[in-house]
Amino acid sequence: MKSIVKAVTFATLLAAPALAQDTPAPDDARVYFVNIADGDTVSSPVTVIFGLDGMGVAPAGTEADNTGHHHILLNRPPLGEGPEGEEELQYGLPADENHIHFGGGQTQVTLDLPAGEHTMQLVLGDLNHVPHADPVVSEVITITVE
């Protein structure tokens, strides 16, 4: 029995870095929206271009220092807030209509959004879709789609 407990404990310790928020990011790293700003009124479909300074873009699953891939948080609270806030910081971002993943290393997207107000925040994720130890996030912006 002791050997089983030791094996489970050892396996848990090995898996923890893959799940826990431990990927560093440079202090000066920043992610931002290139072509839209808070308060903009746009037409659908909306092309959104992602900007990144101080780091590089790499597809999900790529283990390389100072890299990550983009995610858009759409129409939900800022990263780390809301019902799943703490979990997404530790275990990664879910993939659904409010958490759009760009694991292929994409740097822009065209979204077909309905008329009305929409909030967006860019989040850089590591190879496992987990925000970096010091999360690299944009400000939350609100746009109006006509």
N, C-alpha and C positions, 0 to 999 in steps of 0.2 A: 504494500500500500504506500509506503514512504517513497518508493521509486516512482510510482504513478504521480503522486503529489509533486515531487521534484521535477518530473518531466513536464507536467502541466505548467508549473511555475516558470520553468525555463522557456517553454514555448511562448508563454504570455509575455515575458520580458523581451524576447526576440521580436514579437509582433508589435509591441507598444510603439516603437519609433515609426512604424508604417502608418499607425493610426493617429498617434498624438501629433499635435502641432509642434514640430521641431525643426522644420526647414528654415534656415536663416534667409533673410533678405537684407540687402544693403540699406543703410540708414537713409540714403538719398533716393531710394526707389520710389517711383510714383506712377500711377495709372490714371488716365483721364480720357474724357470724350473729346475727340478732335473736332468734329463738325457740328455738334449740337451743344447747347448750353441750357442751364436752368432757366425756365420761363419761356423757352422757344415754343412757337406754334409751327407745326409741320403738317404735311399731308402724308397719308399712308399710301404705299409702303414707305417706311422710314429706313434709310441707310444710316447705320451707326458705325463710325470708324473709331477704333480703340487706339489710344496712345500709351506708350510705355517708355519711361526714362529710367536709367540706372540698372536695368536688367534686360535679359533677352527673352524671346518667346521660344518655347519648345513644346512639342506635342505632349499630351498626357502620357505618363509612363516613361518619359525620358528623364534620367537622373543626370543632371548637369548643374553645376554651381550657378547661382544667380540667374536662374531661369524659372519660368512658370508659363501657365496658359490662362486665357481669359475666361471669365464667367460674367453674365449679366444677372443681377438680382432685379427682377421686374415686378413692380406693384406689390412690394412686401417691405417689412421694416429693414433698416440698415443691417449690415453684417453684424452678427453677435447679439442682435435684439430679436424680440418676438419669441414664440413658443419653442422654436428649435435653435435659438441663438447660440447657446453654449455648446450644443452637440455639433453644430456645423463648424465651429472653431476647432474642435478636437478631432472629429471623425470625418469631416469633409462635407462638401455641398451635395445635397440631393439633386437629382435631375428630374425636373418637372417644369410646368409652365411658368413658374416663378423663379427658377434657377436654370438659366440657359447656359450650357457648357460649350466651349470651343476647344475641345481636347485635341483637335487636329492642328492646333497652332494658328487658327484663323485670327485675323486682325480687323475684320469688319463683318457686318451682317446686315441683311435687309429684312426688317420685321414688318409683318402685316398687322398693324395694331388698329383696334376699333376706335372710333371717335371718342374723345374725352381726355381726361388727364391720366397720365401714366408716370410712375416714378421708376428711375433706373439708377443702379449703382454698379460700377465695374469692380470685380474682385479678381486678383491674381491667385491662382491655385498652384500648388506644387505638383509633382508627378502623380500624386494620388488624389487630386482635387481638394486638398486640404489647404486652407489659407496659411501663409507663412507665419513664422513665430511672431513677427511684428507684421500684422496683415497689411498688404499693399492694396489699398482700396481708394476709389474715387469718392468725391462728395456725392451725395444723393441729389439727383436732379429731377425736376418735374417738367415734363413737356405736355403740350396740348396737341392732340391730333384732331384736325378738322375733317 
